[in-house]
Amino acid sequence: MLANVEKSRTNVYLNKVKKEEAKAIFKEYGMGLSDAINIFLTQAVYEKGIPFQVKLPEKSYIPNEETAQVIKEAEAGIGIKETTLDELMQCIKN
């Protein structure tokens, strides 16, 4: 990939499982871990920063016990009554 470029050896500590998973993905593209890391570094230089958005995953909502129970009852149709639009409008006005 970078045939005529001066190379240097670098030691990094990686998560062993993630390293192996990544190597398998890169192999599908016909490249090794060094090639992928060089692509990352090249993109970081071009973009003058990390070449992708880094953010925390969104927290999924976990309801408390009371809310979970109400959701369960609603899904089962417990405590649900039919309401007309007129009744809803009356509730909004009051």
N, C-alpha and C positions, 0 to 999 in steps of 0.2 A: 504494500500500500504506500508506504513512505520510503521507497527504495533508496533514494539518493540524499536522504536527510540524516544528519548526524543524530545518533540515538544515545540515550543515557538510561541506565538501569535505575529503577525506583522501587523501594520496598513499601508496601502498604498493608495494613491489616484490614481484612475483609470478613464479613459474615460468611462463614463457610458454605452454608446452605444456599444463600442468595448468589454467591459466586458460582456455584455449580449450576444453578438454575439459569443464570445469565449466560454462562458458557454454552449451555445447550441451545439457547435462543440464538446467540451469535453464530454458532455452528451452522444453523439453518441458513444464514446469510453468507456462509462460506468465509467467515472471519473468526479470528481468535479474540481473546480477552484484550490483548495489547492493541489490536486494531480498533476495537470498540472504545477503549479508553482514549486512544489518540483522536478518534472522531469527537468524543466528548470535549477533550482539551481544545481541539481546533475550533469547535463551535463556541466554546466559552471565550476564546480569544476574539473571534469574529463579533460576538454579541456583547463583548466586554462585561460578561456576567454569566451566571448559571444559565445554560441554554434551554431551560424549561422552567415553568412556574413551580415554585416550591411553596406548598401551603399545608396546613394541618388538615386532616380529613374532617369532614363535617361530622359532628356528633349526631348519632341517631337518637331520636327521642325515645326515652324509656319512661312510660307513665308510672306514677306511684300506684300503690295498691288500690286505692279508691277509684282512681281514673280507669285503671285496668278492668276493675269489676264493672263499672258503668259501660265501658266499651263492649265487654263480653255480653252484658245483658242487652245492649242495643243490637248487637249482631244476632242475638237469639230472638229479638223482637219483644223482649220483656220491657214493659213500661213505655212502649211506643203507642201513640194514638194518632189517628188520622186527624189532620187539621186542615181547614179550608184556608184559602188565601185571605178571606175576610177576617177570620179569627186571628191569623198572624198579624194582619194590619192593625187590628184592634189592640193586640198585645204591644205592638211597637208604639202606638199612640199613647198607651197608658204607661 
